[in-house]
Amino acid sequence: MDRPDRITLTGIQVTATHGVYEAEKLAPQLFVIDVTCSLRPRSQDDDLATTVDYSVLAQQVADAVSNGTVDLIETLAERIGATCLAHPLVAAVDVTVHKPQAPLPVPVADVAVTITRRNPQ
């Protein structure tokens, strides 16, 4: 079986106020987002209209992170996934939300949640 074409954006950095704790809702912190979109088959035309414009997608992902606040990064990942799946050429998406400054009782380099979602056929 052939693998679908994919577009990957790695390390989208957005400062936002997501988290369970009150301090997280008041003091913005860094979120780093990775998305890989599996694409539906497309024509071989050398035309941007035949694919997903990754410049537009990157801005839409950043906007999804910036707008409003949620408690869980799982919820944020769902929001980002829905944003990507709104593109008709995206068949599936893997989203990883990194929260490297998460307030934890021990030092860690990163906390991340990854989800995979698919568009109905």
Secondary structure, DSSP 4 states (H G I P E B T S, - for coil): -PPPPEEEEEEEEEEE--SSSHHHHHS-EEEEEEEEEEEPP----S-GGGS--HHHHHHHHHHHHHSS--S-HHHHHHHHHHHHHTSTTEEEEEEEEE-TT---SS--S--EEEEEEE---
